[in-house]
Amino acid sequence: MNEEDKLSDSENDMDKEEWDDDYGEESESTEEAVVPKHKRKWRPGEKEKAKEKEAKDITKSNLKYENKELIDKADDIAIAFLKESGKSKHRDHFFPAMIEKLGFKVGAEIGVDKGEFATHILSKTKIEKYYCIDSWQDNFGSDCKPGFYDKDGNKRYDEACKNLNEFKDRIAMLRMKSVEAANTIPDNSLDFLYIDGDHSLEGIFFDLYTWCLKVKIGGMVSGHDYKDGPRSGITDYFGKQLDYKVKTAVDYYCQRYGYKLNVTGGRILSWWFIRNR
């Protein structure tokens, strides 16, 4: 089994469930009850039509964006890729494909955790330099539960280094807060950015405002967990967990500065836009 097959194995069970989550049909009962999505059945040709709709949804905006040709180029590539298969929308497939098709060479990821997503990017692309930014010190990420985690982050940091060791000549591990790391990266130097760090309102705003300028015009700014909700993993002064505010912050930022927002994924959505100005 090759390395890509191993990476895909972890997604196989989720892929079918996520696909049905996005495109399950509603019950026809008079009470309009929703049938459990994993039990819904497709009519002939229905899933194909759903994929077509997902791809077309990317280009529905009629707004006059600055340097719209940059947006249109990425949209055309994304539409073609999303038509290929049901897995195309998942971040582990979608973003590596976009990186390759757009010819990106330098990227950064904020919130690396154990390095699973970075492994997908590095193993499936020819990206030459990838900055892995994380403090590895908060109560958020894989296997982290309140009162049961490695507070100084050494365990998760060591695991990330181990998982990414085969790519050591192409990565830079920056063990610091994202705002601090931003001071080490020149403006207009990145082709690709993926934000998956502090999901609180303050955290996502800081990452957007400090890191978007690090991306070249024509590059891609993206991130994970496009949603609002409880328990961001970040606590306030009194120890209470702050809410997720990724959707609120990203929506505002794109509207405020004229970026065309897109989303991709299954149950857990990622967001992305081209830095067109």
Order of alpha helices (4+ residues) and beta strands (2+ residues): alpha-alpha-alpha-alpha-beta-alpha-beta-alpha-beta-alpha-beta-alpha-beta-beta-beta-alpha-beta-beta
